[in-house]
Amino acid sequence: MTKNQLRLLLLINIITCFHFTGAQTNNNFEITPNKKYVSISVATKKNKNLLDDYIVTNTDTLVNINSSFNLYDLKNFCECFKSDELIQKYYSGLQYYYPKNKSYGITKQWNSKLVVHLDKSLPRTVRKKFRSFFNQVANIDNLDISFSKDIEKSNYLIKFSDTIIPVVKSNYFEDDKLSPYSNVTYKLISDNNSKIFTGKLLIDKSLNKDKQLMLKKLKQLFFMSLGPFYNLRRMPEESLLSNDYKDSKILSEFDLAILKIHYYKIYPNPLKNIEIKKIRKYAKSNCINKN
């Protein structure tokens, strides 16, 4: 293994693991820094069989992943971060949140199963096509999306708004109503660790006049809320993140790749924008054009 690859493995360990000190519970104890413990919810399907040991706290089960996971993880890392252009677009499309008195931006992730409830007031054809479209996300690690007819079993609601959602002024679209942000909005709730656990997507009732436009906006805004991501002009036309998105029944390979990068890991701590730059640098040196 080269020196650069060893550095990359160290970076992955720093980002995906942390030292537990008992600060999150009432227990007053420390775990040796020679072992790195993470919440069992962070361990992916692919590495759970590599667990060395575990500790049960008042609020969670913390597990220690065997170091032999590192070499395997490097391969997975390079499979996700294999295109510098893709990483750059991912970086530019992320919504960053700036904690109070902090100069760096942090990202968010969904850290729970995402169960979507489509309100019955929405047109049946729209609901059916929406479900069919996002069932294509089934093979993304660490992102679990399903649908439920029972609102009590869901944590993401899509419905008509009870109030008017205005048209957003835009310098890009000839008709402001065509902006993905016009007459549609979403709200997300996250915990203190920037992990999203519930959301709501609201649609203005005026869109009921154009079901095709309604479906297109729902697809774009819902996808944006999975990051959350921004809608940008420089994204490819087949992407839901593009201002020029060409509506399709197929979720593009580009959008699937963006999700694979974002959910490569459920990071124990919020990922900073400066850390993403470091990841891009190491991927460029160790993965790109070397697969």
Residue, then its C-alpha position, 0 to 999 in steps of 0.5 A: m500500500t502506498k503512503n498516500q493510500l495510508r493517509l486516505l485510510l487515516l482520513i476515512n477513520i477520522i471522519t467515520c469514527f469518534h472517541f466516546t467519552g461518556a458526554q452523551t450519557n450520565n455515565n462517567f467513564e472513558i473508553t481507551p483511545n486505542k479503540k474507536y466506537v460508533s453508534i450501531s446505527v452508523a455501521t453499514k450492512k457491509n461491515k456489521n460482520l466485522l464488529d469486534d465488541y460493543i458497549v451499551t449506554n443509556t441511549d445507544t449501543l456503541v460498537n467497535i469495528n475491526s481495523s480489517f474493515n479499512l482495506y475493504d472500505l478503501k475500495n468502497f470509497c473509491e467506487c463512490f468517489k471515482s469522478d472528480e467532476l462528479i465530486q465537484k458538482y456534489y460539493s457545489g450542490l450541497q446545502y451548507y448550514y453554518p452553526k452560530n459563531k462558526s466560519y465553516g459550513i456543515t452538511k446534513q443527512w437522513n439518519s432514519k428510515l424515510v417513510v413517505h406518506l402521500d396524502k390521498s388528496l393528491p391526484r392518484t396518477v401523480r402518487k403512483k408515478f411518484r412512488s414508481f420513480f423513487n423506488q429506483v433509489a432502493n439500492i443506495d446504501n444507508l438511505d432507506i426510502s419506503f411508502s406507507k398509506d398510514i400517516e402514523k407510520s410515516n415521517y415524511l408527509i407530502k400534501f397540499s398546503d392549507t395556505i398559499i405558497p407563492v411563485v418565486k421570482s427568478n431571473y432564469f425562467e421566462d415563466d416564474k411558475l416553472s421554477p422548481y421552488s414556485n408553489v412548492t416548499y419543504k421543511l426538514i427537522s434535524d437533531n443537534n447532530s444535524k441528522i434529519f429525522t422528519g420532513k414535510l413537502l407542501i404543494d400549492k393547490s393551484l398546481n392541481k391544474d397541471k398534474q405533469l408540472m406538479l409531478k415534476k416539482l414534487k420529484q425535484l423538491f423531494f430529491m433536493s430534500l434528501g441532501p439537502f441539495y440546491n437546484l443549480r444551472r450547471m448540473p446536467e439536464e438529466s439531473l433533478l438538481s438542474n434548472d433545465y431538468k428534462d422530466s423522465k421516468i428514469l432516475s439518472e445515473f448522475d443523481l444516483a451517483i450523487l446519493k451514493i456519495h452523500y450516503y457513502k457513510i452516515y457520519p457520526n458528526p456533521l461533515k464540514n465543507i473543509e473535510i469534503k475538500k480534503i476527501r476530494k483531494y485524496a480521492k483525486s490522488n488515490c482513486i480517480n483513473k486508478n480503479 
